Amino acid sequence: MTRAELIEQIKVKRSFLCVGLDTDLTKIPAHLLETEDPIFEFNKAIIDATKDYCVAYKPNVAFYECHGPKGWESLKKH
């Protein structure tokens, strides 16, 4: 996202909300743990629920990195 796009989102949504995607497997609801990629599904649910208000998302790389290649694949899907 460019600076201009961010400013436009702030104006359109009248919000400065930035949501951190700090996914901890121990805090993911049980029904999502049964999916192929629970990290992705959990974050997708967060994004879907906040997209009308949020102007940016900030994934915390450490929360993906600790799961090795599978964690990096989850991050790439975002």
Summary of the structure (lengths in Angstrom):
residues: 78
radius of gyration: 13.8
end to end distance: 13.6
largest distance: 39.7
contacts: 194
relative contact order: 0.21
helix: 59%
strand: 10%
